[in-house]
Amino acid sequence: MTTVPRRPLGRTGRYVSTLGLGCASYWAKPRFAEADARAVLATALESGITVLDTGSSYAQGHAERRLGRLLRELGADPGALLIGTKAGTLTDTRGRLIKDFRPATIATQVDDSLRALGLERLPLLQLHGPEPRDLTDDLRTTLDHLRRAGKVDLLGINGFSPVIRHAIGLAPFDVLMPFLSVLDPWTRPLIAAAHDAGQGVLVAGPLARMAFAPPLVHWLTRPSGLWYLARALRHGPGPILRAQRLRPALRTDGWTPAGLAMAWVLEQPGVTCAVFGTTRPSHVTDLSAAAGQPLPEPVRAALARVHAKPSADASA
């Protein structure tokens, strides 16, 4: 089986796999069979993936509990993995997701995550989608205290461009997790700047969700496919339509479109690791093979031509 390459995670002294498994979304839901979730995770570990990304709010806490339980069943060594979770998102009394970055809330979520994952120390804690104004001195001091207390090792932020831009070089954040894909390449300067500042960069959304999935008929016959399709269409058909226009550039013998899209992300300056989600072990295997290969030059040139065209998304 292909072994995923490793890269340094900023100036943290850690080396991590260039691919990370997102232990969230449909994978985390109780309706997705435990045996199938186990098979996906086992394939990832066998492929050399060492980055596992989850969150305290995913599937109402089921994601963390499932990940912790399956890692124990598989006999995985947590010390050899970068297990990352997120804090700052809660479910209110009406079942809606809300943001809460008060220091006390973050501290409580850290304790809850440690119990759910069965860990004594979180390898990585990320704030989940904050705004720049949320990064108060009190919050940053609390994060430092959590680290000194031995509850957290590395600290990071997962979010969109404004907060990523604000957090470049900002203590105590070791890791940043912006969004980047061939469909939305506009965060590349931020990623390069974070790398230059010594921060590790984990990329979210490298496959633009449904954009480079198999033909639609494959998704319409799977419960997970219907869920991912509904999620992709939540804000309209625009991303899927743009992805269809991009597909001609993602074709070459011996590669899948998803593999080419992932290889493009991994060759962008400053990227440490790209985190993807899936419900199929075969998808893990395909992307693991792509992670160790250079992007074919004709594909690189075709994507460069597409990205050179003006786009309304360039200001994101």
Protein Blocks (a to p, Z undefined) as FASTA:
>chain_A
ZZdddddehjnopacdfbdcddehjllpmklcfklmmmmmmmmmmnopabdcddfkgggh
mmmmmmmmmmmmnopafklpccdddehiacdfkopacddfbfklmmmmmmmmmmmnopab
dfbacdehiafklmcfklmmmmmmmmmnopacbdcddddfklmmmmgopacbfbdcdddd
fklmmlmmmmmmmmmnopacddehklopmmmgccfklmmmpfklmmmmmmmmmnojklmm
mmmmmmmmmgcehiafklmmmmmmmmpghiabdcdddfbfklmmmmmmmmmpccdfklmm
mmmmmmmpccfklmZZ
